[in-house]
Amino acid sequence: MKILLDIDDTALITKDRGKTWSEHPLLRALINQYDVVLYSGNPEIAKYHKEWKTKGYIPKGSDYLPKAEVLIDNDSDLWKETVEVKKCYKSIDSFLKSTRKQK
């Protein structure tokens, strides 16, 4: 399953309003289990793609129309019209919870 994954406030989370960031605790498991492509406006998207060993990356705002089964983005309502996906989730947790229910 191909997943488009946002970085800020989705793959990286903050608990102090952006002063510090940490990887979502289930990020590596998500990347290991699915074909994850980063879809983000983060200027360091290429760095995170290389560090996390994702299947690729697409900067938000590019002319390319990303296609996948799923978009995971805390602001998915703002971006769902710029991608071609079957489902949108606002967090890694909500996506993983829905996949557990389907099994």
ROSEDREN-394385 format. One record per atom (N, C-alpha, C, O): x, y, z; residue in three letters. Coordinates in steps of 0.2 Angstrom, whole numbers, padded with zeros to 4 digits, always signed. Layout:
N
XYZALA ...
//
This chain:
103
+0004-0006+0000MET +0000+0000+0000MET +0004+0006+0000MET +0009+0007+0004MET +0003+0011-0005LYS +0007+0017-0005LYS +0003+0022-0001LYS -0003+0023-0001LYS +0008+0026+0003ILE +0005+0031+0008ILE +0009+0037+0007ILE +0015+0037+0006ILE +0005+0043+0006LEU +0009+0050+0006LEU +0009+0052+0013LEU +0003+0052+0016LEU +0014+0054+0016LEU +0015+0056+0023LEU +0018+0063+0023LEU +0023+0064+0021LEU +0014+0067+0027ASP +0017+0074+0029ASP +0022+0073+0034ASP +0022+0068+0038ASP +0027+0078+0035ILE +0032+0078+0040ILE +0030+0082+0046ILE +0029+0079+0051ILE +0029+0088+0045ASP +0027+0092+0051ASP +0021+0091+0055ASP +0016+0091+0051ASP +0021+0090+0061ASP +0015+0088+0065ASP +0011+0082+0063ASP +0006+0080+0065ASP +0015+0078+0059THR +0012+0071+0057THR +0018+0066+0059THR +0017+0062+0063THR +0023+0066+0054ALA +0029+0061+0056ALA +0033+0064+0061ALA +0036+0060+0065ALA +0034+0070+0061LEU +0038+0074+0067LEU +0032+0077+0071LEU +0028+0081+0069LEU +0033+0076+0078ILE +0028+0079+0082ILE +0031+0084+0087ILE +0037+0083+0089ILE +0027+0089+0090THR +0030+0093+0095THR +0025+0093+0101THR +0019+0093+0100THR +0028+0094+0107LYS +0023+0095+0112LYS +0024+0102+0116LYS +0021+0103+0121LYS +0029+0106+0113ASP +0030+0112+0116ASP +0030+0118+0110ASP +0033+0123+0110ASP +0025+0117+0106ARG +0023+0122+0101ARG +0029+0124+0096ARG +0030+0129+0094ARG +0032+0119+0094GLY +0037+0119+0089GLY +0044+0121+0091GLY +0049+0122+0087GLY +0046+0121+0098LYS +0052+0122+0100LYS +0057+0116+0099LYS +0063+0117+0097LYS +0054+0110+0100THR +0057+0104+0099THR +0053+0099+0095THR +0047+0099+0096THR +0056+0095+0091TRP +0052+0090+0087TRP +0055+0083+0089TRP +0061+0082+0090TRP +0051+0078+0088SER +0053+0071+0089SER +0049+0067+0084SER +0044+0069+0082SER +0052+0061+0082GLU +0049+0057+0077GLU +0043+0054+0081GLU +0043+0052+0087GLU +0037+0053+0077HIS +0032+0049+0080HIS +0034+0042+0082HIS +0038+0039+0078HIS +0032+0040+0087PRO +0034+0033+0090PRO +0033+0027+0085PRO +0037+0022+0086PRO +0028+0028+0081LEU +0027+0022+0076LEU +0029+0024+0069LEU +0027+0020+0064LEU +0033+0029+0068LEU +0035+0031+0061LEU +0039+0026+0058LEU +0037+0024+0052LEU +0044+0023+0061ARG +0048+0018+0058ARG +0044+0012+0057ARG +0046+0008+0051ARG +0040+0010+0061ALA +0036+0004+0059ALA +0031+0005+0053ALA +0031+0001+0049ALA +0029+0011+0053LEU +0025+0013+0047LEU +0029+0012+0040LEU +0027+0009+0035LEU +0035+0015+0041ILE +0039+0015+0035ILE +0041+0008+0033ILE +0042+0006+0027ILE +0042+0004+0038ASN +0044-0003+0037ASN +0039-0008+0034ASN +0040-0012+0030ASN +0033-0006+0036GLN +0027-0010+0034GLN +0023-0008+0027GLN +0020-0012+0024GLN +0024-0001+0025TYR +0021+0001+0019TYR +0026+0005+0015TYR +0031+0007+0017TYR +0023+0007+0009ASP +0027+0010+0004ASP +0026+0018+0005ASP +0021+0021+0003ASP +0030+0021+0009VAL +0029+0028+0011VAL +0033+0033+0007VAL +0039+0032+0006VAL +0029+0038+0004VAL +0032+0043+0001VAL +0031+0049+0004VAL +0025+0051+0006VAL +0036+0053+0006LEU +0035+0060+0010LEU +0031+0065+0005LEU +0033+0065-0001LEU +0026+0068+0008TYR +0023+0073+0004TYR +0022+0079+0009TYR +0018+0079+0013TYR +0027+0084+0008SER +0027+0089+0013SER +0030+0096+0010SER +0033+0096+0005SER +0028+0101+0014GLY +0031+0107+0013GLY +0038+0109+0016GLY +0041+0114+0016GLY +0040+0104+0020ASN +0046+0105+0024ASN +0052+0106+0020ASN +0053+0102+0015ASN +0056+0111+0021PRO +0061+0112+0016PRO +0067+0107+0017PRO +0071+0106+0012PRO +0067+0103+0022GLU +0072+0097+0023GLU +0069+0090+0021GLU +0071+0085+0023GLU +0064+0090+0016ILE +0061+0084+0014ILE +0066+0079+0011ILE +0065+0073+0013ILE +0071+0081+0007ALA +0076+0077+0005ALA +0080+0073+0010ALA +0081+0068+0010ALA +0081+0077+0015LYS +0085+0075+0021LYS +0081+0069+0024LYS +0084+0064+0026LYS +0075+0071+0026TYR +0071+0066+0029TYR +0070+0059+0025TYR +0070+0054+0028TYR +0069+0060+0019HIS +0068+0055+0014HIS +0074+0050+0015HIS +0074+0044+0015HIS +0080+0053+0014LYS +0086+0049+0015LYS +0087+0046+0022LYS +0089+0040+0022LYS +0086+0050+0027GLU +0087+0047+0034GLU +0082+0042+0036GLU +0084+0037+0039GLU +0076+0042+0033TRP +0071+0038+0035TRP +0070+0032+0030TRP +0066+0027+0031TRP +0074+0033+0024LYS +0074+0028+0019LYS +0066+0026+0016LYS +0064+0021+0016LYS +0063+0032+0015THR +0056+0031+0012THR +0057+0029+0004THR +0062+0030+0002THR +0051+0028+0001LYS +0051+0026-0006LYS +0052+0032-0010LYS +0053+0031-0016LYS +0052+0038-0008GLY +0052+0044-0012GLY +0050+0050-0008GLY +0048+0050-0002GLY +0050+0056-0012TYR +0047+0062-0009TYR +0044+0066-0014TYR +0047+0067-0020TYR +0039+0070-0012ILE +0036+0075-0017ILE +0035+0081-0013ILE +0031+0081-0008ILE +0038+0087-0015PRO +0037+0093-0011PRO +0029+0096-0013PRO +0027+0095-0018PRO +0026+0098-0007LYS +0019+0101-0008LYS +0020+0107-0013LYS +0025+0111-0012LYS +0015+0108-0017GLY +0015+0114-0021GLY +0018+0112-0028GLY +0019+0117-0032GLY +0021+0106-0029SER +0024+0104-0035SER +0018+0103-0041SER +0013+0103-0039SER +0020+0103-0047ASP +0015+0103-0052ASP +0013+0095-0053ASP +0008+0094-0056ASP +0016+0091-0050TYR +0015+0084-0050TYR +0009+0082-0046TYR +0008+0084-0040TYR +0004+0078-0049LEU -0002+0075-0045LEU +0000+0069-0042LEU +0000+0064-0045LEU +0001+0069-0035PRO +0003+0063-0031PRO -0003+0058-0031PRO -0008+0060-0030PRO -0001+0051-0032LYS -0007+0046-0032LYS -0004+0041-0027LYS +0001+0039-0026LYS -0009+0039-0022ALA -0008+0034-0017ALA -0015+0031-0015ALA -0020+0034-0017ALA -0014+0026-0011GLU -0020+0024-0008GLU -0022+0028-0002GLU -0028+0030-0001GLU -0017+0031+0002VAL -0019+0035+0008VAL -0014+0041+0008VAL -0009+0041+0006VAL -0017+0046+0011LEU -0014+0052+0013LEU -0014+0053+0021LEU -0020+0053+0024LEU -0008+0054+0024ILE -0008+0055+0031ILE -0005+0062+0032ILE +0001+0063+0031ILE -0009+0066+0035ASP -0007+0073+0036ASP -0012+0076+0041ASP -0018+0076+0040ASP -0009+0080+0046ASN -0013+0083+0051ASN -0018+0088+0048ASN -0023+0090+0051ASN -0016+0091+0042ASP -0020+0096+0038ASP -0023+0093+0032ASP -0023+0096+0027ASP -0025+0086+0032SER -0027+0083+0026SER -0033+0086+0023SER -0034+0086+0017SER -0037+0090+0027ASP -0043+0093+0023ASP -0040+0099+0019ASP -0044+0100+0014ASP -0035+0102+0020LEU -0032+0107+0016LEU -0028+0104+0009LEU -0028+0107+0004LEU -0026+0098+0010TRP -0022+0095+0005TRP -0025+0089+0001TRP -0023+0087-0005TRP -0031+0087+0003LYS -0034+0081-0001LYS -0036+0083-0008LYS -0037+0078-0012LYS -0037+0089-0010GLU -0039+0091-0016GLU -0033+0091-0021GLU -0033+0092-0027GLU -0027+0091-0018THR -0021+0092-0022THR -0017+0085-0023THR -0012+0084-0027THR -0021+0080-0021VAL -0018+0073-0022VAL -0024+0068-0024VAL -0030+0070-0024VAL -0022+0062-0027GLU -0027+0057-0029GLU -0026+0051-0024GLU -0022+0047-0025GLU -0031+0051-0019VAL -0030+0046-0014VAL -0037+0043-0013VAL -0042+0046-0014VAL -0038+0037-0010LYS -0044+0034-0008LYS -0046+0036-0001LYS -0052+0037+0000LYS -0041+0037+0004LYS -0043+0039+0010LYS -0038+0044+0013LYS -0032+0044+0011LYS -0040+0048+0018CYS -0036+0053+0021CYS -0037+0052+0029CYS -0042+0050+0031CYS -0031+0052+0032TYR -0031+0052+0039TYR -0027+0058+0042TYR -0022+0060+0039TYR -0029+0060+0048LYS -0025+0066+0051LYS -0019+0064+0055LYS -0015+0068+0057LYS -0018+0057+0056SER -0012+0055+0060SER -0010+0048+0059SER -0014+0044+0056SER -0004+0047+0060ILE -0002+0040+0060ILE -0006+0035+0064ILE -0008+0030+0062ILE -0008+0038+0070ASP -0012+0034+0075ASP -0018+0032+0072ASP -0021+0026+0072ASP -0022+0037+0069SER -0029+0035+0066SER -0028+0031+0060SER -0033+0026+0059SER -0023+0031+0056PHE -0022+0027+0051PHE -0021+0019+0053PHE -0024+0015+0051PHE -0016+0019+0058LEU -0015+0012+0061LEU -0021+0009+0064LEU -0022+0003+0064LEU -0025+0013+0068LYS -0031+0011+0071LYS -0036+0008+0066LYS -0039+0003+0067LYS -0037+0012+0060SER -0041+0009+0055SER -0039+0003+0052SER -0043-0001+0050SER -0033+0002+0051THR -0030-0004+0048THR -0031-0010+0053THR -0032-0016+0051THR -0030-0009+0059ARG -0031-0014+0064ARG -0039-0017+0064ARG -0040-0023+0065ARG -0043-0012+0063LYS -0050-0014+0063LYS -0052-0018+0057LYS -0057-0022+0057LYS -0049-0017+0052GLN -0050-0020+0045GLN -0048-0027+0045GLN -0050-0031+0042GLN -0043-0029+0050LYS -0040-0036+0050LYS -0044-0041+0053LYS -0043-0046+0054LYS 
//
